[in-house]
Amino acid sequence: MKLKTLLLTLCMAGTATFAQKVKYSKEDIKKMETYLFNEGFNTPSPKKTSTVVLKDGSSHKGFCGKIETKKGQIYEVSLKDSITKKNEVFNAEQINEMYVYPTNAEKIAKVGKYMGNIRNFGTKKLTKNTAGGRIHFVNQTVSLKNKKDDKEFLMQLINPEFSDIISVYHDPRAKETGGFSMMGSPQLGGGVIKSYYVKKGDKVMWLHKDDFEDNYDFLFGDNAEFMKKYPKNSVEWDYLSFLINEYTAMSNG
């Protein structure tokens, strides 16, 4: 009887140790909450020169007058050649990558959104919303929201600085967590994007906040050092950009 009790106690102690959370300092949490992804944009500017690079290696420059989308993802691009003025239409199956500029209206809207949420001042950089740089779109074959047949789309890469192992793409239809404001004051809390498209290896999937824990091992489980430092029971969805950046650095180091 005593032996059974001892074994049960040891088993419970082992389980408690296994489930024990890692505690982070306030400074660490602030760092982990910092948003490192580029801002996602949905509308190319028709007034600035866009560049489309086809799979055959040819490059086409012109003004992007129209895009066709499904669930916000681009499957067709209309381009007015900057030299010949000829209109050309390319579908996603032809395109390898594309570089466009966001519209001024959308950039201004991003600034307004940034200023309207107090949380942004501690977690985001305004330059990622208003930078005049080009947006990089990449051809990917994906099942939209993991429900449709695989199809090629042009998707905006939002972690170009640390996409060596895990690439993250903007979800134009993503929702955000809610916050609250009083009498027109800036919003408190909320503003966390709930979904992205993520690629690791040959797999591209729609990753939603609710499925983060279920996919944690797929994303990071092949790095034991990372998993020990950032076990899934100790982190939040809000830390995703930091976690991917940290995982990439630790894996490449």
LINBEL-V241124 format. One record per residue. PSI is psi in whole degrees, 0 to 359 (NA if undefined). OMEGA is omega in whole degrees, 0 to 359 (NA if undefined). D_LAST is the distance of its C-alpha to the last C-alpha in Angstrom with 1 decimal. Layout:
[[PSI;OMEGA;D_LAST] [PSI;OMEGA;D_LAST]]
This chain:
[[316;180;51.1] [323;180;49.2] [317;178;46.7] [318;179;46.1] [318;180;45.7] [315;180;43.2] [320;178;41.1] [318;179;41.3] [316;179;40.1] [321;179;37.2] [316;179;36.2] [321;179;36.5] [320;179;34.4] [319;178;31.7] [318;180;31.8] [321;179;31.7] [318;181;28.6] [323;184;26.8] [357;184;27.9] [133;181;27.2] [150;173;25.3] [132;179;22.6] [130;181;24.2] [151;178;22.5] [165;178;24.1] [323;179;25.9] [320;179;23.4] [316;181;20.5] [320;178;22.7] [319;179;23.6] [319;182;20.0] [334;180;19.4] [349;181;22.6] [130;184;21.7] [114;186;22.1] [351;178;19.4] [154;171;21.0] [155;178;23.4] [143;178;27.0] [134;178;28.6] [151;186;31.8] [341;187;34.5] [115;177;37.0] [147;178;36.5] [129;178;38.7] [358;184;41.8] [351;179;42.3] [149;185;39.1] [124;175;38.1] [158;179;35.8] [126;177;34.1] [124;179;34.0] [117;183;32.3] [166;180;33.9] [338;178;32.5] [1;177;34.9] [347;181;33.0] [147;182;35.8] [136;181;35.2] [128;179;37.7] [140;179;38.2] [190;182;40.6] [124;183;41.4] [99;184;40.2] [336;185;43.5] [143;173;42.8] [148;175;40.2] [135;185;40.9] [161;171;38.8] [122;186;38.7] [31;178;37.3] [345;182;36.1] [140;188;34.0] [128;174;35.2] [355;178;37.0] [140;183;39.2] [131;174;39.2] [126;185;42.3] [130;175;41.8] [112;184;44.6] [131;185;43.9] [343;180;43.7] [306;184;45.9] [344;183;48.3] [10;180;48.5] [138;178;48.5] [132;178;47.1] [146;179;44.6] [127;179;43.2] [138;174;40.0] [164;186;38.8] [329;181;35.2] [337;180;35.7] [337;192;36.2] [137;175;33.3] [313;177;29.7] [165;183;28.7] [143;178;30.6] [123;181;30.2] [168;174;32.8] [144;177;33.6] [157;177;34.5] [152;178;38.1] [324;181;39.1] [318;181;40.8] [323;177;37.6] [318;179;35.7] [321;178;38.5] [322;179;38.5] [320;179;34.8] [316;179;35.6] [320;178;38.5] [320;178;36.5] [313;182;33.9] [339;184;36.8] [3;181;38.5] [116;182;35.9] [327;182;35.2] [326;183;31.9] [329;183;30.5] [335;180;30.8] [346;187;28.3] [341;184;25.8] [157;174;26.1] [128;183;26.2] [328;182;29.5] [333;179;28.1] [344;177;26.3] [331;191;29.9] [359;181;31.8] [143;183;29.7] [8;183;31.7] [167;181;29.0] [155;176;29.2] [136;183;28.1] [121;175;26.2] [142;182;27.6] [141;177;26.4] [127;176;28.5] [144;175;27.6] [120;189;29.7] [153;172;30.0] [113;183;32.5] [124;182;33.5] [24;178;33.0] [22;185;32.5] [335;185;36.2] [169;175;37.3] [149;178;37.2] [137;180;34.1] [153;181;34.7] [134;178;33.0] [164;171;32.4] [118;187;30.8] [139;182;28.4] [119;176;26.8] [122;185;23.0] [5;174;22.2] [52;185;18.4] [334;182;18.1] [341;181;15.4] [52;182;12.9] [18;183;14.6] [318;185;12.3] [315;180;12.7] [120;177;15.3] [138;181;18.1] [133;182;20.6] [144;180;24.1] [135;172;27.0] [102;183;29.8] [339;181;32.9] [11;182;34.9] [142;174;32.6] [171;180;34.4] [155;176;33.4] [148;183;34.0] [154;175;37.3] [200;177;38.1] [154;177;41.4] [159;181;43.2] [121;174;46.6] [45;175;49.3] [4;180;47.1] [162;177;44.5] [146;184;40.8] [140;175;39.3] [128;178;37.7] [186;180;34.8] [195;177;34.1] [8;180;32.6] [124;181;29.5] [134;188;29.1] [348;183;29.7] [151;176;28.3] [169;166;26.0] [134;186;25.4] [137;178;22.0] [129;171;20.7] [125;186;18.2] [229;179;18.8] [0;185;22.5] [125;173;23.5] [127;181;24.6] [158;173;26.2] [118;183;27.9] [114;179;26.2] [152;178;28.6] [318;183;28.2] [340;183;30.5] [8;184;28.4] [312;183;25.0] [321;180;25.2] [332;183;26.4] [6;184;23.4] [316;181;20.7] [323;178;19.9] [318;183;19.9] [314;191;17.3] [354;190;14.9] [345;181;16.5] [6;177;14.3] [97;185;11.5] [323;180;13.5] [317;178;11.5] [314;182;11.7] [328;178;15.3] [322;182;16.3] [327;182;15.2] [66;178;16.7] [152;188;19.4] [340;178;21.6] [3;182;24.6] [356;184;23.1] [169;182;22.0] [159;175;24.1] [326;181;24.3] [339;184;24.4] [6;192;20.7] [311;183;19.6] [319;177;18.2] [315;183;16.1] [317;179;15.0] [319;178;13.9] [316;181;12.1] [317;179;10.3] [317;180;9.8] [314;180;8.3] [316;181;5.8] [325;180;5.1] [326;180;5.5] [343;183;3.8] [NA;NA;0.0]]
